[in-house]
């Protein structure tokens, strides 16, 4: 049943790589949608701004076209072609529109009247056809029979002037022209474009009457990269175009967003890789085979000049007497089976590493283990409870293992606890020293977990009899 539940939980669990790919796809999709929305919003904003500016410019041009139409209607009458008849309309137009620089009346392209009067002397008798640019505009106006916008260009006074060339037809024949000159800077200053559209680049460009030769005459060249709207006035199409562009375009934000998205995806991938690697390490750890007894070798004990080069004397003696060893093993198994409660062992060693290793070895072998780090703590532990076996390190600071064994014998006497000495020396003098201190057996360092278990079982088997040489 547990196996079935485990397989179901694995099927219901989303693999990390799938989850990572889903997050990456969601991030990319969100970025694309936000990018498209930002482009659309910027395009709509620039379109609205361009159209609003173009409408305002068109309104100014339409007002001058209306003035020109009034002059044309007046000039079509016999009494309206005199200076006295034209002057009131010209003065009223100049007063209403401060950006109008001049109004000239030119029958047959030769200037006859010019307003304001302080500039009339320089314009009277001027032939409009003696300038190629003006001539091209006048020819276009006659051919199309409608007003033509010319310029702007720099005047002799250093002003940017543009002209509306309005043809006056006498039935099917050309009578002459009404020309309205106006100052571009003053007209656009009245619109207050810069302050009303902060954060935008705005430019107005003109082209020739044939639509070629675009040239920016007002504003910032950078606006040409943005949205454009043609300037119209009623049914009249003029060669002017309004451009607007953002001073901080969306494309910059998109690049920043793309960089952050890439960084986020890389971070997410690295994070998921770390999770996968961690799970794989965990699986390898859980699936690793359990450690064998032979792999537990105690090595971090204090090294001595003398090495253990041979088996213990009693082990050699047992090897020589096979029948006796067989009988001993069977008796040990019987004794272990007879003991239903685990054998309690107290480990006394000043090395924390040794205590930890001995504790693990004893626990794996089924003993009830406890450890202390000094002889004083061992005496306190013995007073609190009894132990079946005391596993004591001979070499310890302050009170060593020999003194501890003697103290235990003097205080407790012939106690039921068995004392096994752990010594790095293997010689008769060491064996005698341990026996004199009161130890029941000696375990030579280093030793394996199997050797430790055998020594404890041998000592329990010989309980009541001293085991010479351990």
Buried (B, 14 or more C-beta within 10 A) or exposed (E): EEEEEEEEEEEEEEEBEEBBBEBBEEBEEEBEEBBEEBBEEBEEBBBEBBBBBBBBBBEBBBBBBEBBEBBBEBBBEEEBBEEEBBEEBBBEBBEEBEBBBBBBBBBEBBBBBBBEEEBBEEBEEBEBBEBEEBBBBBBBBBEEEBBBBBBBBEBEEEBBBBBBBBBBBEEEEBBBBBBBBBBBBBBBEEBEBEEEBEEBBBBBBBBBBEEEEEEBBBBBEBBBEBBBBEBBBEEBBBBBBBBBBBEEBBBEBBEEBEEEBEEBBEEBBEEBEEBBEEEEEEEEEEEEEEEEBEEBEBEEBEEEEEEBEEEBBBBEEBEEEEEEBEEBBEEBEEEBEEEEEBBBBBBBBBBEEBBBBBBBBBEBBEBBBBBBBBBEEBBEBBEEEEBBBBBBBBBBEEBBBBBBBBBBBEEBEEBEBBBBBBBBBBEEEBBEBBBEBBBBBBBBBBBBBBBBBBBBBBBBBBEEEEBEBB
